[in-house]
Amino acid sequence: MQRLALFDLGNTLIDPDQASRRWVAEFAEKCDLGDETVEWLIELDRSVHPYCEVFFTRVREYFGPPDSVDALWSQHRKRMSHLVYCRPEALYGLTHPTMSAQSSSNFSA
């Protein structure tokens, strides 16, 4: 099997917002923060993105989890790799490259 690295610069292969929502929901449940906190955390994430250090600093200020900002950020990075899914149409295109090439050639005409 060949290894392949893909860089999704336009969020066409994955939906990072969905993964973030999953992480926020898990974090809120784990810290017993309540459902109403989920939307607040999502908005906070959007307002400071891509500055994760700012996000986790504010999370600690408001909710006081015992972990340091660095530890929270590290846990977030490790968990996100399990929460991100490839979009079905992108996965199909990656596993059927000849079909994708034919489809894209139709758009160039």
N, C-alpha and C positions, 0 to 999 in steps of 0.2 A: 504494500500500500504506500502511495506517495503522500507526503505531508503537504499541506497547502495552508497558507496564511491569507486571510481575506481582511481587508480594511473597509469597513462600512462607513464611509464618510458622509453619506446622505441618508442614513437610517433606512435604506431600502431592503436590507437583509434581515434586520431585527427591529423590534420596537422597544427602544430603551425606556420609554415612558411606562409601558406595561410592566417591565421588570422593576422599575422604581416603585410603582404602585404596589406590587407584590411585596417588595422589601419593606416598604413603609407599613403595610398591613401586618406583616410578621413582627416588625419591631414594636408597633403599638400593642399588639397582643402580648408579646413577650414581657413588655414593661408595664402591662396592665394600664394602658393610657386611655382606653376607650375609643369607640368608633369615631367620635366627633374630632378626635385629634388627627386622624388619618388625613383628612382634607387639608388641615392646617399644615401638617408636615409636607404634603405634596406641594402646596403653595410656597412654603419656605424653600423647598428644594429648587423649585422653578425660579424663585427670585434671586437665589445666590449661585445657581448653576453657572459655571462648572467648578465653583470654589467649595469643594467638599469640606475643607477645614472650617470655613465659615458656618456651613450647615451644621456640622457636628458640634462646634462650639456653642451655637445657639440651642441645639438639642440638649446639651449638658446644662446650659444656663436655666432653661425652662423646666426640664424634667428630672435633672439630677441623677442620671444613671451613674453607677459607680466606676464605669470604665473611662479611661482617658480618651481625649479626642482622637489620638493616634490609634488606640485600640478599637474604637468605634469605626473609624475609617477602614482599618484593616479587616474587621469583621464584615463590613459592608462589601468590600472588594471581593472577599472570598465567597460570600453568599450570592452576589450578583451573577457570578458565572453559572450558577445553578438555576437562576431565575430568567435568564435570557433565552428566548427561543427564536429559531430561524423562521421567518414567515414561510408558510407552506408553498406559495408560488415561487419564492426565491429558492427554497430547497429543491423544488421540482426542476427549476432551471439549472441548478448546480449539478443535479444528478442526471439530467437529460440535456447535455450541452448542444447536441446537434439540433434538437427541437428549439432551443433558445436562440441559436444562431440563425435558424430559418425564420423565426418570428422577428428577430431584430432586423434581418435583411428586408423584410416587408416594410419596415418603417423608413428605411433609407431611400426608398424609391420615390 
